[in-house]
Amino acid sequence: MMAPVLAIAFQVGSTDFLYGAILLLAYGVGHCAVIIAAGTSTELVQHFLNWNEKSRGIAVVKFLCGILVLLGGVYMLVSA
């Protein structure tokens, strides 16, 4: 996914260096922010992984996911 960003930044950078540099900086910050967020949320993910089948929370999550899948299916049938 980096090739299109680099192509745009280099194309813009050939006419306006500062704008091209800002585009690359914004992409880099956004890309790194996702990696940092994933690394710092490991405790939260571990909390969800420690749920067992008897937990009420996992039953609610499964139910909501099932509802979302059904709604997505109905939407696809209606829009087809």
Secondary structure, DSSP 8 states (H G I E B T S, - for coil): -HHHHHHHHHHHHTT-HHHHHHHHHHHHHHHHHHHHHHHHTHHHHHHHHT--TT-HHHHHHHHHHHHHHHHHHHHHHHH-
